[in-house]
Amino acid sequence: MTAPVGQRTHKIAAIPADGIGPEVIGAGLEVLEALQRRSDGLRFEITQFGWGSDYYRKHGKMMPDDGLAQLRLHDAIYFGAVGAPDIADHITLWGLRLPICQGFDQYANVRPTRILPGIPTPLRDRGVGDLDWVICWFPRGTEPVFPPRSEPPLSMVF
């Protein structure tokens, strides 16, 4: 069956993983479902992957050996959070997050941050437009090359 003209299905790999990840990914997927219901031409095909600390406890690794090949079949990766108190950080980082980042040349975790109208916030004395940040996090081992210390950086956001 072919998609109607103007309709495209976006294949998304969802990896809730650990901690707050399942809650965040679950809420985000609800938003995508609502968006899909309200749109004539927007469709999502979600594949959930149960990789993370629970997977590690059962299999001794954070994801299967062909994990990156499975992810390559998708248009986007929707990643939650990874880590557990009983598993060393280097195992979760090097076993799941960094292979994905490095395997797909994803060097920055970019998170836009804004105050939205009607949403209660600890910054209640501020208004729309008072906070408009983009937070960039570079996972260890994936940092872009910065100029030597003797040269001033062109632009950096912290």
Phi and psi in radians as a Rosetta constraint file:
Dihedral C 1 N 2 CA 2 C 2 CIRCULARHARMONIC -1.704 0.35
Dihedral N 2 CA 2 C 2 N 3 CIRCULARHARMONIC 2.655 0.35
Dihedral C 2 N 3 CA 3 C 3 CIRCULARHARMONIC -1.305 0.35
Dihedral N 3 CA 3 C 3 N 4 CIRCULARHARMONIC 2.521 0.35
Dihedral C 3 N 4 CA 4 C 4 CIRCULARHARMONIC -1.006 0.35
Dihedral N 4 CA 4 C 4 N 5 CIRCULARHARMONIC 2.707 0.35
Dihedral C 4 N 5 CA 5 C 5 CIRCULARHARMONIC -0.961 0.35
Dihedral N 5 CA 5 C 5 N 6 CIRCULARHARMONIC 2.325 0.35
Dihedral C 5 N 6 CA 6 C 6 CIRCULARHARMONIC 1.504 0.35
Dihedral N 6 CA 6 C 6 N 7 CIRCULARHARMONIC -0.074 0.35
Dihedral C 6 N 7 CA 7 C 7 CIRCULARHARMONIC -1.803 0.35
Dihedral N 7 CA 7 C 7 N 8 CIRCULARHARMONIC 2.385 0.35
Dihedral C 7 N 8 CA 8 C 8 CIRCULARHARMONIC -2.362 0.35
Dihedral N 8 CA 8 C 8 N 9 CIRCULARHARMONIC 2.418 0.35
Dihedral C 8 N 9 CA 9 C 9 CIRCULARHARMONIC -1.714 0.35
Dihedral N 9 CA 9 C 9 N 10 CIRCULARHARMONIC 2.182 0.35
Dihedral C 9 N 10 CA 10 C 10 CIRCULARHARMONIC -1.698 0.35
Dihedral N 10 CA 10 C 10 N 11 CIRCULARHARMONIC 2.101 0.35
Dihedral C 10 N 11 CA 11 C 11 CIRCULARHARMONIC -1.551 0.35
Dihedral N 11 CA 11 C 11 N 12 CIRCULARHARMONIC 2.078 0.35
Dihedral C 11 N 12 CA 12 C 12 CIRCULARHARMONIC -2.084 0.35
Dihedral N 12 CA 12 C 12 N 13 CIRCULARHARMONIC 2.243 0.35
Dihedral C 12 N 13 CA 13 C 13 CIRCULARHARMONIC -1.603 0.35
Dihedral N 13 CA 13 C 13 N 14 CIRCULARHARMONIC 2.041 0.35
Dihedral C 13 N 14 CA 14 C 14 CIRCULARHARMONIC -1.799 0.35
Dihedral N 14 CA 14 C 14 N 15 CIRCULARHARMONIC 2.172 0.35
Dihedral C 14 N 15 CA 15 C 15 CIRCULARHARMONIC -2.140 0.35
Dihedral N 15 CA 15 C 15 N 16 CIRCULARHARMONIC 1.537 0.35
Dihedral C 15 N 16 CA 16 C 16 CIRCULARHARMONIC -1.101 0.35
Dihedral N 16 CA 16 C 16 N 17 CIRCULARHARMONIC -0.716 0.35
Dihedral C 16 N 17 CA 17 C 17 CIRCULARHARMONIC 1.095 0.35
Dihedral N 17 CA 17 C 17 N 18 CIRCULARHARMONIC -2.011 0.35
Dihedral C 17 N 18 CA 18 C 18 CIRCULARHARMONIC -2.173 0.35
Dihedral N 18 CA 18 C 18 N 19 CIRCULARHARMONIC 3.078 0.35
Dihedral C 18 N 19 CA 19 C 19 CIRCULARHARMONIC 0.970 0.35
Dihedral N 19 CA 19 C 19 N 20 CIRCULARHARMONIC -2.216 0.35
Dihedral C 19 N 20 CA 20 C 20 CIRCULARHARMONIC -1.382 0.35
Dihedral N 20 CA 20 C 20 N 21 CIRCULARHARMONIC -0.153 0.35
Dihedral C 20 N 21 CA 21 C 21 CIRCULARHARMONIC -0.893 0.35
Dihedral N 21 CA 21 C 21 N 22 CIRCULARHARMONIC -0.900 0.35
Dihedral C 21 N 22 CA 22 C 22 CIRCULARHARMONIC -1.042 0.35
Dihedral N 22 CA 22 C 22 N 23 CIRCULARHARMONIC -0.661 0.35
Dihedral C 22 N 23 CA 23 C 23 CIRCULARHARMONIC -1.172 0.35
Dihedral N 23 CA 23 C 23 N 24 CIRCULARHARMONIC -0.788 0.35
Dihedral C 23 N 24 CA 24 C 24 CIRCULARHARMONIC -1.157 0.35
Dihedral N 24 CA 24 C 24 N 25 CIRCULARHARMONIC -0.822 0.35
Dihedral C 24 N 25 CA 25 C 25 CIRCULARHARMONIC -1.122 0.35
Dihedral N 25 CA 25 C 25 N 26 CIRCULARHARMONIC -0.733 0.35
Dihedral C 25 N 26 CA 26 C 26 CIRCULARHARMONIC -1.019 0.35
Dihedral N 26 CA 26 C 26 N 27 CIRCULARHARMONIC -0.805 0.35
Dihedral C 26 N 27 CA 27 C 27 CIRCULARHARMONIC -1.120 0.35
Dihedral N 27 CA 27 C 27 N 28 CIRCULARHARMONIC -0.718 0.35
Dihedral C 27 N 28 CA 28 C 28 CIRCULARHARMONIC -1.122 0.35
Dihedral N 28 CA 28 C 28 N 29 CIRCULARHARMONIC -0.673 0.35
Dihedral C 28 N 29 CA 29 C 29 CIRCULARHARMONIC -1.175 0.35
Dihedral N 29 CA 29 C 29 N 30 CIRCULARHARMONIC -0.585 0.35
Dihedral C 29 N 30 CA 30 C 30 CIRCULARHARMONIC -1.083 0.35
Dihedral N 30 CA 30 C 30 N 31 CIRCULARHARMONIC -0.696 0.35
Dihedral C 30 N 31 CA 31 C 31 CIRCULARHARMONIC -1.117 0.35
Dihedral N 31 CA 31 C 31 N 32 CIRCULARHARMONIC -0.772 0.35
Dihedral C 31 N 32 CA 32 C 32 CIRCULARHARMONIC -1.087 0.35
Dihedral N 32 CA 32 C 32 N 33 CIRCULARHARMONIC -0.690 0.35
Dihedral C 32 N 33 CA 33 C 33 CIRCULARHARMONIC -1.104 0.35
Dihedral N 33 CA 33 C 33 N 34 CIRCULARHARMONIC -0.744 0.35
Dihedral C 33 N 34 CA 34 C 34 CIRCULARHARMONIC -1.128 0.35
Dihedral N 34 CA 34 C 34 N 35 CIRCULARHARMONIC -0.730 0.35
Dihedral C 34 N 35 CA 35 C 35 CIRCULARHARMONIC -1.072 0.35
Dihedral N 35 CA 35 C 35 N 36 CIRCULARHARMONIC -0.762 0.35
Dihedral C 35 N 36 CA 36 C 36 CIRCULARHARMONIC -1.088 0.35
Dihedral N 36 CA 36 C 36 N 37 CIRCULARHARMONIC -0.728 0.35
Dihedral C 36 N 37 CA 37 C 37 CIRCULARHARMONIC -1.101 0.35
Dihedral N 37 CA 37 C 37 N 38 CIRCULARHARMONIC -0.559 0.35
Dihedral C 37 N 38 CA 38 C 38 CIRCULARHARMONIC -1.618 0.35
Dihedral N 38 CA 38 C 38 N 39 CIRCULARHARMONIC -0.014 0.35
Dihedral C 38 N 39 CA 39 C 39 CIRCULARHARMONIC -1.993 0.35
Dihedral N 39 CA 39 C 39 N 40 CIRCULARHARMONIC 2.446 0.35
Dihedral C 39 N 40 CA 40 C 40 CIRCULARHARMONIC -1.369 0.35
Dihedral N 40 CA 40 C 40 N 41 CIRCULARHARMONIC -0.557 0.35
Dihedral C 40 N 41 CA 41 C 41 CIRCULARHARMONIC -2.066 0.35
Dihedral N 41 CA 41 C 41 N 42 CIRCULARHARMONIC 0.150 0.35
Dihedral C 41 N 42 CA 42 C 42 CIRCULARHARMONIC -1.925 0.35
Dihedral N 42 CA 42 C 42 N 43 CIRCULARHARMONIC 2.147 0.35
Dihedral C 42 N 43 CA 43 C 43 CIRCULARHARMONIC -2.327 0.35
Dihedral N 43 CA 43 C 43 N 44 CIRCULARHARMONIC 2.537 0.35
Dihedral C 43 N 44 CA 44 C 44 CIRCULARHARMONIC -2.158 0.35
Dihedral N 44 CA 44 C 44 N 45 CIRCULARHARMONIC 2.388 0.35
Dihedral C 44 N 45 CA 45 C 45 CIRCULARHARMONIC -2.022 0.35
Dihedral N 45 CA 45 C 45 N 46 CIRCULARHARMONIC 1.878 0.35
Dihedral C 45 N 46 CA 46 C 46 CIRCULARHARMONIC -1.737 0.35
Dihedral N 46 CA 46 C 46 N 47 CIRCULARHARMONIC 2.272 0.35
Dihedral C 46 N 47 CA 47 C 47 CIRCULARHARMONIC -2.039 0.35
Dihedral N 47 CA 47 C 47 N 48 CIRCULARHARMONIC 2.099 0.35
Dihedral C 47 N 48 CA 48 C 48 CIRCULARHARMONIC -1.623 0.35
Dihedral N 48 CA 48 C 48 N 49 CIRCULARHARMONIC 2.358 0.35
Dihedral C 48 N 49 CA 49 C 49 CIRCULARHARMONIC -1.970 0.35
Dihedral N 49 CA 49 C 49 N 50 CIRCULARHARMONIC 2.223 0.35
Dihedral C 49 N 50 CA 50 C 50 CIRCULARHARMONIC -1.549 0.35
Dihedral N 50 CA 50 C 50 N 51 CIRCULARHARMONIC 0.741 0.35
Dihedral C 50 N 51 CA 51 C 51 CIRCULARHARMONIC -1.564 0.35
Dihedral N 51 CA 51 C 51 N 52 CIRCULARHARMONIC 2.650 0.35
Dihedral C 51 N 52 CA 52 C 52 CIRCULARHARMONIC 2.502 0.35
Dihedral N 52 CA 52 C 52 N 53 CIRCULARHARMONIC -2.707 0.35
Dihedral C 52 N 53 CA 53 C 53 CIRCULARHARMONIC -1.161 0.35
Dihedral N 53 CA 53 C 53 N 54 CIRCULARHARMONIC -0.675 0.35
Dihedral C 53 N 54 CA 54 C 54 CIRCULARHARMONIC -1.105 0.35
Dihedral N 54 CA 54 C 54 N 55 CIRCULARHARMONIC -0.719 0.35
Dihedral C 54 N 55 CA 55 C 55 CIRCULARHARMONIC -1.065 0.35
Dihedral N 55 CA 55 C 55 N 56 CIRCULARHARMONIC -0.732 0.35
Dihedral C 55 N 56 CA 56 C 56 CIRCULARHARMONIC -1.066 0.35
Dihedral N 56 CA 56 C 56 N 57 CIRCULARHARMONIC -0.753 0.35
Dihedral C 56 N 57 CA 57 C 57 CIRCULARHARMONIC -1.088 0.35
Dihedral N 57 CA 57 C 57 N 58 CIRCULARHARMONIC -0.571 0.35
Dihedral C 57 N 58 CA 58 C 58 CIRCULARHARMONIC -1.490 0.35
Dihedral N 58 CA 58 C 58 N 59 CIRCULARHARMONIC -0.604 0.35
Dihedral C 58 N 59 CA 59 C 59 CIRCULARHARMONIC -2.052 0.35
Dihedral N 59 CA 59 C 59 N 60 CIRCULARHARMONIC -0.141 0.35
Dihedral C 59 N 60 CA 60 C 60 CIRCULARHARMONIC 1.326 0.35
Dihedral N 60 CA 60 C 60 N 61 CIRCULARHARMONIC 0.217 0.35
Dihedral C 60 N 61 CA 61 C 61 CIRCULARHARMONIC -2.658 0.35
Dihedral N 61 CA 61 C 61 N 62 CIRCULARHARMONIC 2.786 0.35
Dihedral C 61 N 62 CA 62 C 62 CIRCULARHARMONIC -1.392 0.35
Dihedral N 62 CA 62 C 62 N 63 CIRCULARHARMONIC -0.454 0.35
Dihedral C 62 N 63 CA 63 C 63 CIRCULARHARMONIC -2.686 0.35
Dihedral N 63 CA 63 C 63 N 64 CIRCULARHARMONIC 2.847 0.35
Dihedral C 63 N 64 CA 64 C 64 CIRCULARHARMONIC -1.184 0.35
Dihedral N 64 CA 64 C 64 N 65 CIRCULARHARMONIC 2.827 0.35
Dihedral C 64 N 65 CA 65 C 65 CIRCULARHARMONIC -1.020 0.35
Dihedral N 65 CA 65 C 65 N 66 CIRCULARHARMONIC -0.571 0.35
Dihedral C 65 N 66 CA 66 C 66 CIRCULARHARMONIC -1.663 0.35
Dihedral N 66 CA 66 C 66 N 67 CIRCULARHARMONIC 0.363 0.35
Dihedral C 66 N 67 CA 67 C 67 CIRCULARHARMONIC -0.972 0.35
Dihedral N 67 CA 67 C 67 N 68 CIRCULARHARMONIC -0.815 0.35
Dihedral C 67 N 68 CA 68 C 68 CIRCULARHARMONIC -1.132 0.35
Dihedral N 68 CA 68 C 68 N 69 CIRCULARHARMONIC -0.663 0.35
Dihedral C 68 N 69 CA 69 C 69 CIRCULARHARMONIC -1.086 0.35
Dihedral N 69 CA 69 C 69 N 70 CIRCULARHARMONIC -0.692 0.35
Dihedral C 69 N 70 CA 70 C 70 CIRCULARHARMONIC -1.117 0.35
Dihedral N 70 CA 70 C 70 N 71 CIRCULARHARMONIC -0.711 0.35
Dihedral C 70 N 71 CA 71 C 71 CIRCULARHARMONIC -1.200 0.35
Dihedral N 71 CA 71 C 71 N 72 CIRCULARHARMONIC -0.545 0.35
Dihedral C 71 N 72 CA 72 C 72 CIRCULARHARMONIC -1.084 0.35
Dihedral N 72 CA 72 C 72 N 73 CIRCULARHARMONIC -0.317 0.35
Dihedral C 72 N 73 CA 73 C 73 CIRCULARHARMONIC -1.364 0.35
Dihedral N 73 CA 73 C 73 N 74 CIRCULARHARMONIC -0.004 0.35
Dihedral C 73 N 74 CA 74 C 74 CIRCULARHARMONIC -1.999 0.35
Dihedral N 74 CA 74 C 74 N 75 CIRCULARHARMONIC 2.776 0.35
Dihedral C 74 N 75 CA 75 C 75 CIRCULARHARMONIC -1.466 0.35
Dihedral N 75 CA 75 C 75 N 76 CIRCULARHARMONIC -0.444 0.35
Dihedral C 75 N 76 CA 76 C 76 CIRCULARHARMONIC -2.646 0.35
Dihedral N 76 CA 76 C 76 N 77 CIRCULARHARMONIC 2.732 0.35
Dihedral C 76 N 77 CA 77 C 77 CIRCULARHARMONIC -2.068 0.35
Dihedral N 77 CA 77 C 77 N 78 CIRCULARHARMONIC 2.162 0.35
Dihedral C 77 N 78 CA 78 C 78 CIRCULARHARMONIC -1.878 0.35
Dihedral N 78 CA 78 C 78 N 79 CIRCULARHARMONIC 1.782 0.35
Dihedral C 78 N 79 CA 79 C 79 CIRCULARHARMONIC -1.841 0.35
Dihedral N 79 CA 79 C 79 N 80 CIRCULARHARMONIC 2.328 0.35
Dihedral C 79 N 80 CA 80 C 80 CIRCULARHARMONIC -1.471 0.35
Dihedral N 80 CA 80 C 80 N 81 CIRCULARHARMONIC -1.902 0.35
Dihedral C 80 N 81 CA 81 C 81 CIRCULARHARMONIC -2.469 0.35
Dihedral N 81 CA 81 C 81 N 82 CIRCULARHARMONIC 2.703 0.35
Dihedral C 81 N 82 CA 82 C 82 CIRCULARHARMONIC -2.354 0.35
Dihedral N 82 CA 82 C 82 N 83 CIRCULARHARMONIC 2.479 0.35
Dihedral C 82 N 83 CA 83 C 83 CIRCULARHARMONIC 2.381 0.35
Dihedral N 83 CA 83 C 83 N 84 CIRCULARHARMONIC 2.598 0.35
Dihedral C 83 N 84 CA 84 C 84 CIRCULARHARMONIC -2.628 0.35
Dihedral N 84 CA 84 C 84 N 85 CIRCULARHARMONIC 2.578 0.35
Dihedral C 84 N 85 CA 85 C 85 CIRCULARHARMONIC -1.031 0.35
Dihedral N 85 CA 85 C 85 N 86 CIRCULARHARMONIC -0.513 0.35
Dihedral C 85 N 86 CA 86 C 86 CIRCULARHARMONIC -1.612 0.35
Dihedral N 86 CA 86 C 86 N 87 CIRCULARHARMONIC 0.041 0.35
Dihedral C 86 N 87 CA 87 C 87 CIRCULARHARMONIC -2.169 0.35
Dihedral N 87 CA 87 C 87 N 88 CIRCULARHARMONIC 2.225 0.35
Dihedral C 87 N 88 CA 88 C 88 CIRCULARHARMONIC -1.001 0.35
Dihedral N 88 CA 88 C 88 N 89 CIRCULARHARMONIC 2.468 0.35
Dihedral C 88 N 89 CA 89 C 89 CIRCULARHARMONIC -0.973 0.35
Dihedral N 89 CA 89 C 89 N 90 CIRCULARHARMONIC -0.678 0.35
Dihedral C 89 N 90 CA 90 C 90 CIRCULARHARMONIC -1.135 0.35
Dihedral N 90 CA 90 C 90 N 91 CIRCULARHARMONIC -0.462 0.35
Dihedral C 90 N 91 CA 91 C 91 CIRCULARHARMONIC -1.250 0.35
Dihedral N 91 CA 91 C 91 N 92 CIRCULARHARMONIC -0.821 0.35
Dihedral C 91 N 92 CA 92 C 92 CIRCULARHARMONIC -1.213 0.35
Dihedral N 92 CA 92 C 92 N 93 CIRCULARHARMONIC -0.694 0.35
Dihedral C 92 N 93 CA 93 C 93 CIRCULARHARMONIC -1.165 0.35
Dihedral N 93 CA 93 C 93 N 94 CIRCULARHARMONIC -0.935 0.35
Dihedral C 93 N 94 CA 94 C 94 CIRCULARHARMONIC -1.382 0.35
Dihedral N 94 CA 94 C 94 N 95 CIRCULARHARMONIC -0.266 0.35
Dihedral C 94 N 95 CA 95 C 95 CIRCULARHARMONIC -1.620 0.35
Dihedral N 95 CA 95 C 95 N 96 CIRCULARHARMONIC -0.346 0.35
Dihedral C 95 N 96 CA 96 C 96 CIRCULARHARMONIC -2.379 0.35
Dihedral N 96 CA 96 C 96 N 97 CIRCULARHARMONIC -1.066 0.35
Dihedral C 96 N 97 CA 97 C 97 CIRCULARHARMONIC -1.122 0.35
Dihedral N 97 CA 97 C 97 N 98 CIRCULARHARMONIC -0.887 0.35
Dihedral C 97 N 98 CA 98 C 98 CIRCULARHARMONIC -1.206 0.35
Dihedral N 98 CA 98 C 98 N 99 CIRCULARHARMONIC -0.687 0.35
Dihedral C 98 N 99 CA 99 C 99 CIRCULARHARMONIC -1.008 0.35
Dihedral N 99 CA 99 C 99 N 100 CIRCULARHARMONIC -0.641 0.35
Dihedral C 99 N 100 CA 100 C 100 CIRCULARHARMONIC -1.203 0.35
Dihedral N 100 CA 100 C 100 N 101 CIRCULARHARMONIC -0.846 0.35
Dihedral C 100 N 101 CA 101 C 101 CIRCULARHARMONIC -1.022 0.35
Dihedral N 101 CA 101 C 101 N 102 CIRCULARHARMONIC -0.883 0.35
Dihedral C 101 N 102 CA 102 C 102 CIRCULARHARMONIC -1.251 0.35
Dihedral N 102 CA 102 C 102 N 103 CIRCULARHARMONIC -0.654 0.35
Dihedral C 102 N 103 CA 103 C 103 CIRCULARHARMONIC -1.152 0.35
Dihedral N 103 CA 103 C 103 N 104 CIRCULARHARMONIC -0.450 0.35
Dihedral C 103 N 104 CA 104 C 104 CIRCULARHARMONIC -2.036 0.35
Dihedral N 104 CA 104 C 104 N 105 CIRCULARHARMONIC 0.248 0.35
Dihedral C 104 N 105 CA 105 C 105 CIRCULARHARMONIC 0.949 0.35
Dihedral N 105 CA 105 C 105 N 106 CIRCULARHARMONIC 0.745 0.35
Dihedral C 105 N 106 CA 106 C 106 CIRCULARHARMONIC -1.693 0.35
Dihedral N 106 CA 106 C 106 N 107 CIRCULARHARMONIC 1.766 0.35
Dihedral C 106 N 107 CA 107 C 107 CIRCULARHARMONIC -1.744 0.35
Dihedral N 107 CA 107 C 107 N 108 CIRCULARHARMONIC -0.133 0.35
Dihedral C 107 N 108 CA 108 C 108 CIRCULARHARMONIC -2.395 0.35
Dihedral N 108 CA 108 C 108 N 109 CIRCULARHARMONIC 2.447 0.35
Dihedral C 108 N 109 CA 109 C 109 CIRCULARHARMONIC -1.793 0.35
Dihedral N 109 CA 109 C 109 N 110 CIRCULARHARMONIC 1.806 0.35
Dihedral C 109 N 110 CA 110 C 110 CIRCULARHARMONIC -1.784 0.35
Dihedral N 110 CA 110 C 110 N 111 CIRCULARHARMONIC 2.196 0.35
Dihedral C 110 N 111 CA 111 C 111 CIRCULARHARMONIC -2.248 0.35
Dihedral N 111 CA 111 C 111 N 112 CIRCULARHARMONIC 1.795 0.35
Dihedral C 111 N 112 CA 112 C 112 CIRCULARHARMONIC -1.131 0.35
Dihedral N 112 CA 112 C 112 N 113 CIRCULARHARMONIC 2.495 0.35
Dihedral C 112 N 113 CA 113 C 113 CIRCULARHARMONIC -2.345 0.35
Dihedral N 113 CA 113 C 113 N 114 CIRCULARHARMONIC 2.169 0.35
Dihedral C 113 N 114 CA 114 C 114 CIRCULARHARMONIC -2.542 0.35
Dihedral N 114 CA 114 C 114 N 115 CIRCULARHARMONIC 2.774 0.35
Dihedral C 114 N 115 CA 115 C 115 CIRCULARHARMONIC -1.531 0.35
Dihedral N 115 CA 115 C 115 N 116 CIRCULARHARMONIC 2.224 0.35
Dihedral C 115 N 116 CA 116 C 116 CIRCULARHARMONIC -1.838 0.35
Dihedral N 116 CA 116 C 116 N 117 CIRCULARHARMONIC 2.488 0.35
Dihedral C 116 N 117 CA 117 C 117 CIRCULARHARMONIC -1.063 0.35
Dihedral N 117 CA 117 C 117 N 118 CIRCULARHARMONIC 2.405 0.35
Dihedral C 117 N 118 CA 118 C 118 CIRCULARHARMONIC 1.406 0.35
Dihedral N 118 CA 118 C 118 N 119 CIRCULARHARMONIC 0.030 0.35
Dihedral C 118 N 119 CA 119 C 119 CIRCULARHARMONIC -1.813 0.35
Dihedral N 119 CA 119 C 119 N 120 CIRCULARHARMONIC 2.043 0.35
Dihedral C 119 N 120 CA 120 C 120 CIRCULARHARMONIC -1.075 0.35
Dihedral N 120 CA 120 C 120 N 121 CIRCULARHARMONIC 2.445 0.35
Dihedral C 120 N 121 CA 121 C 121 CIRCULARHARMONIC -2.549 0.35
Dihedral N 121 CA 121 C 121 N 122 CIRCULARHARMONIC 2.670 0.35
Dihedral C 121 N 122 CA 122 C 122 CIRCULARHARMONIC -1.058 0.35
Dihedral N 122 CA 122 C 122 N 123 CIRCULARHARMONIC -0.325 0.35
Dihedral C 122 N 123 CA 123 C 123 CIRCULARHARMONIC -1.653 0.35
Dihedral N 123 CA 123 C 123 N 124 CIRCULARHARMONIC 0.735 0.35
Dihedral C 123 N 124 CA 124 C 124 CIRCULARHARMONIC -1.060 0.35
Dihedral N 124 CA 124 C 124 N 125 CIRCULARHARMONIC -0.357 0.35
Dihedral C 124 N 125 CA 125 C 125 CIRCULARHARMONIC -1.488 0.35
Dihedral N 125 CA 125 C 125 N 126 CIRCULARHARMONIC 0.015 0.35
Dihedral C 125 N 126 CA 126 C 126 CIRCULARHARMONIC -1.855 0.35
Dihedral N 126 CA 126 C 126 N 127 CIRCULARHARMONIC 2.846 0.35
Dihedral C 126 N 127 CA 127 C 127 CIRCULARHARMONIC -2.196 0.35
Dihedral N 127 CA 127 C 127 N 128 CIRCULARHARMONIC -3.119 0.35
Dihedral C 127 N 128 CA 128 C 128 CIRCULARHARMONIC -0.979 0.35
Dihedral N 128 CA 128 C 128 N 129 CIRCULARHARMONIC 2.289 0.35
Dihedral C 128 N 129 CA 129 C 129 CIRCULARHARMONIC 1.655 0.35
Dihedral N 129 CA 129 C 129 N 130 CIRCULARHARMONIC -0.291 0.35
Dihedral C 129 N 130 CA 130 C 130 CIRCULARHARMONIC -1.304 0.35
Dihedral N 130 CA 130 C 130 N 131 CIRCULARHARMONIC -0.420 0.35
Dihedral C 130 N 131 CA 131 C 131 CIRCULARHARMONIC -2.278 0.35
Dihedral N 131 CA 131 C 131 N 132 CIRCULARHARMONIC 2.053 0.35
Dihedral C 131 N 132 CA 132 C 132 CIRCULARHARMONIC -2.604 0.35
Dihedral N 132 CA 132 C 132 N 133 CIRCULARHARMONIC 1.363 0.35
Dihedral C 132 N 133 CA 133 C 133 CIRCULARHARMONIC -1.863 0.35
Dihedral N 133 CA 133 C 133 N 134 CIRCULARHARMONIC 2.767 0.35
Dihedral C 133 N 134 CA 134 C 134 CIRCULARHARMONIC -2.168 0.35
Dihedral N 134 CA 134 C 134 N 135 CIRCULARHARMONIC 2.078 0.35
Dihedral C 134 N 135 CA 135 C 135 CIRCULARHARMONIC -1.698 0.35
Dihedral N 135 CA 135 C 135 N 136 CIRCULARHARMONIC 2.137 0.35
Dihedral C 135 N 136 CA 136 C 136 CIRCULARHARMONIC -1.933 0.35
Dihedral N 136 CA 136 C 136 N 137 CIRCULARHARMONIC 2.247 0.35
Dihedral C 136 N 137 CA 137 C 137 CIRCULARHARMONIC -2.122 0.35
Dihedral N 137 CA 137 C 137 N 138 CIRCULARHARMONIC 2.215 0.35
Dihedral C 137 N 138 CA 138 C 138 CIRCULARHARMONIC -1.825 0.35
Dihedral N 138 CA 138 C 138 N 139 CIRCULARHARMONIC 1.913 0.35
Dihedral C 138 N 139 CA 139 C 139 CIRCULARHARMONIC -1.018 0.35
Dihedral N 139 CA 139 C 139 N 140 CIRCULARHARMONIC 2.511 0.35
Dihedral C 139 N 140 CA 140 C 140 CIRCULARHARMONIC -0.942 0.35
Dihedral N 140 CA 140 C 140 N 141 CIRCULARHARMONIC 2.369 0.35
Dihedral C 140 N 141 CA 141 C 141 CIRCULARHARMONIC 1.543 0.35
Dihedral N 141 CA 141 C 141 N 142 CIRCULARHARMONIC -0.042 0.35
Dihedral C 141 N 142 CA 142 C 142 CIRCULARHARMONIC -2.180 0.35
Dihedral N 142 CA 142 C 142 N 143 CIRCULARHARMONIC 0.136 0.35
Dihedral C 142 N 143 CA 143 C 143 CIRCULARHARMONIC -1.051 0.35
Dihedral N 143 CA 143 C 143 N 144 CIRCULARHARMONIC 2.512 0.35
Dihedral C 143 N 144 CA 144 C 144 CIRCULARHARMONIC -1.223 0.35
Dihedral N 144 CA 144 C 144 N 145 CIRCULARHARMONIC 2.827 0.35
Dihedral C 144 N 145 CA 145 C 145 CIRCULARHARMONIC -1.342 0.35
Dihedral N 145 CA 145 C 145 N 146 CIRCULARHARMONIC 2.142 0.35
Dihedral C 145 N 146 CA 146 C 146 CIRCULARHARMONIC -1.731 0.35
Dihedral N 146 CA 146 C 146 N 147 CIRCULARHARMONIC 2.715 0.35
Dihedral C 146 N 147 CA 147 C 147 CIRCULARHARMONIC -1.139 0.35
Dihedral N 147 CA 147 C 147 N 148 CIRCULARHARMONIC 2.777 0.35
Dihedral C 147 N 148 CA 148 C 148 CIRCULARHARMONIC -0.995 0.35
Dihedral N 148 CA 148 C 148 N 149 CIRCULARHARMONIC 2.737 0.35
Dihedral C 148 N 149 CA 149 C 149 CIRCULARHARMONIC -0.984 0.35
Dihedral N 149 CA 149 C 149 N 150 CIRCULARHARMONIC -0.453 0.35
Dihedral C 149 N 150 CA 150 C 150 CIRCULARHARMONIC -1.261 0.35
Dihedral N 150 CA 150 C 150 N 151 CIRCULARHARMONIC -0.312 0.35
Dihedral C 150 N 151 CA 151 C 151 CIRCULARHARMONIC -1.806 0.35
Dihedral N 151 CA 151 C 151 N 152 CIRCULARHARMONIC 2.392 0.35
Dihedral C 151 N 152 CA 152 C 152 CIRCULARHARMONIC -1.219 0.35
Dihedral N 152 CA 152 C 152 N 153 CIRCULARHARMONIC 2.489 0.35
Dihedral C 152 N 153 CA 153 C 153 CIRCULARHARMONIC -1.170 0.35
Dihedral N 153 CA 153 C 153 N 154 CIRCULARHARMONIC 2.612 0.35
Dihedral C 153 N 154 CA 154 C 154 CIRCULARHARMONIC -1.222 0.35
Dihedral N 154 CA 154 C 154 N 155 CIRCULARHARMONIC -0.792 0.35
Dihedral C 154 N 155 CA 155 C 155 CIRCULARHARMONIC -2.871 0.35
Dihedral N 155 CA 155 C 155 N 156 CIRCULARHARMONIC 2.324 0.35
Dihedral C 155 N 156 CA 156 C 156 CIRCULARHARMONIC -2.536 0.35
Dihedral N 156 CA 156 C 156 N 157 CIRCULARHARMONIC 2.453 0.35
Dihedral C 156 N 157 CA 157 C 157 CIRCULARHARMONIC -2.049 0.35
Dihedral N 157 CA 157 C 157 N 158 CIRCULARHARMONIC 2.261 0.35
